[in-house]
């Protein structure tokens, strides 16, 4: 069993967030002794799921719906799986966009390193768009698709 302070440190979450999750009903079996909340491994797993779904872009109201489905039992397995499939697709798309962004950032770092070394952009502009060094061409193409 863990106190709210310990869980706050473990998950790098403010205590107020944990209290909010509790108020929203995410921890229906949370043990309380006096005013102290004690988190079990079940609540820690619920937190991992909450944080995963939040990072995937899901809103709290939709996370709450997921936990309602969990409480409803086996009849909601298909809905729960569908939710995770949907979020998985969204995260994959986000990764794709971030990879494109990273390619542009890496290309521009090379661009300005080269321009600073040359003292101008003439050589780079002569290579654009199709005559860049092979590894840089790959970045440029990825950034511009």
C-alpha positions as CSV (number, residue, x, y, z in Angstrom):
1,X,0.0,0.0,0.0
2,X,1.2,3.5,-0.9
3,X,0.2,6.9,0.4
4,X,-0.9,9.6,-1.9
5,X,2.5,11.3,-1.5
6,X,4.4,8.2,-2.5
7,X,2.2,7.7,-5.6
8,X,2.6,11.4,-6.5
9,X,6.4,10.9,-6.5
10,X,6.2,7.6,-8.3
11,X,4.1,9.0,-11.1
12,X,5.4,12.6,-11.1
13,X,1.8,13.8,-10.6
14,X,0.6,16.5,-8.3
15,X,-1.3,15.3,-5.3
16,X,-4.2,17.5,-6.5
17,X,-4.4,15.4,-9.7
18,X,-4.6,12.2,-7.7
19,X,-7.4,13.6,-5.5
20,X,-9.2,14.7,-8.7
21,X,-9.0,11.2,-10.2
22,X,-10.3,9.8,-6.9
23,X,-13.2,12.3,-6.9
24,X,-13.9,11.3,-10.5
25,X,-14.3,7.7,-9.4
26,X,-11.3,6.2,-11.0
27,X,-10.3,4.4,-7.8
28,X,-13.6,2.8,-6.5
29,X,-11.7,0.4,-4.2
30,X,-9.3,2.9,-2.7
31,X,-8.6,2.2,1.0
32,X,-9.1,5.1,3.4
33,X,-8.0,5.1,7.0
34,X,-9.1,8.4,8.5
35,X,-8.3,11.1,5.9
36,X,-5.4,9.1,4.4
37,X,-5.8,7.4,1.1
38,X,-3.9,4.1,0.5
39,X,-3.2,3.0,-3.1
40,X,-2.8,-0.6,-3.9
41,X,-1.3,-2.2,-7.0
42,X,-4.8,-2.0,-8.6
43,X,-4.9,1.8,-8.3
44,X,-1.4,2.0,-9.6
45,X,-2.4,0.0,-12.7
46,X,-5.4,2.2,-13.1
47,X,-3.1,5.2,-13.0
48,X,-0.9,3.7,-15.6
49,X,-3.9,3.3,-17.9
50,X,-5.2,6.8,-17.2
51,X,-1.8,8.3,-17.9
52,X,-1.4,6.2,-21.1
53,X,-4.8,7.3,-22.4
54,X,-4.2,10.9,-21.5
55,X,-0.8,10.9,-23.3
56,X,-2.6,9.3,-26.3
57,X,-4.8,12.4,-26.5
58,X,-7.9,11.1,-24.8
59,X,-9.9,13.5,-22.6
60,X,-10.8,12.7,-19.0
61,X,-14.5,12.3,-19.8
62,X,-13.6,9.6,-22.3
63,X,-11.2,7.9,-19.9
64,X,-14.0,8.0,-17.4
65,X,-16.2,6.2,-19.9
66,X,-13.5,3.5,-20.3
67,X,-13.6,2.9,-16.5
68,X,-17.3,2.7,-16.6
69,X,-17.0,0.0,-19.2
70,X,-14.5,-1.8,-17.0
71,X,-17.0,-1.7,-14.2
72,X,-19.7,-3.1,-16.6
73,X,-17.6,-6.3,-17.1
74,X,-17.0,-8.6,-19.9
75,X,-19.8,-7.4,-22.1
76,X,-17.7,-4.3,-22.9
77,X,-14.5,-6.0,-24.0
78,X,-15.2,-5.1,-27.6
79,X,-15.8,-1.4,-26.8
80,X,-12.6,-1.3,-24.7
81,X,-10.5,-2.9,-27.4
82,X,-12.0,-0.6,-30.0
83,X,-11.0,2.4,-27.8
84,X,-7.4,1.1,-27.6
85,X,-7.2,0.4,-31.3
86,X,-8.4,3.9,-32.0
87,X,-5.9,5.5,-29.7
88,X,-3.1,3.3,-31.1
89,X,-3.9,4.5,-34.6
90,X,-3.9,8.1,-33.4
91,X,-0.5,7.7,-31.6
92,X,1.0,6.1,-34.8
93,X,-0.2,9.1,-36.8
94,X,1.3,11.5,-34.2
95,X,4.6,9.6,-34.3
96,X,4.6,9.9,-38.1
97,X,4.1,13.7,-37.9
98,X,6.7,14.0,-35.2
99,X,9.2,12.0,-37.4
100,X,8.5,14.5,-40.2
101,X,9.1,17.4,-37.9
102,X,12.3,15.8,-36.6
103,X,13.5,15.4,-40.2
104,X,12.9,19.1,-40.9
105,X,14.7,20.1,-37.7
106,X,17.7,17.8,-38.6
107,X,17.7,19.1,-42.2
108,X,17.7,22.7,-41.0
109,X,20.5,22.0,-38.5
110,X,22.6,20.6,-41.4
111,X,21.5,23.6,-43.6
112,X,22.7,26.2,-41.1
113,X,25.9,24.3,-40.2
114,X,26.7,24.2,-43.9
115,X,25.8,27.9,-44.4
116,X,27.9,29.0,-41.5
117,X,30.9,26.9,-42.7
118,X,30.5,28.3,-46.2
119,X,29.7,31.9,-45.1
120,X,26.6,31.8,-47.3
121,X,23.8,29.6,-48.7
122,X,24.9,29.6,-52.3
123,X,26.2,26.0,-52.4
124,X,23.1,24.7,-50.5
125,X,20.7,26.5,-52.8
126,X,22.5,25.0,-55.8
127,X,21.9,21.5,-54.4
128,X,18.2,22.0,-53.7
129,X,15.9,20.2,-54.1
130,X,17.4,17.0,-55.6
131,X,21.2,17.2,-55.4
132,X,21.8,17.1,-51.6
133,X,24.1,14.5,-50.0
134,X,22.3,11.2,-49.8
135,X,21.6,11.2,-46.0
136,X,20.5,14.9,-46.1
137,X,18.3,14.2,-49.2
138,X,16.5,11.6,-47.2
139,X,15.8,14.1,-44.4
140,X,14.7,16.8,-46.9
141,X,12.4,14.4,-48.7
142,X,10.8,13.1,-45.5
143,X,10.3,16.7,-44.2
144,X,8.7,17.8,-47.4
145,X,6.2,15.0,-48.1
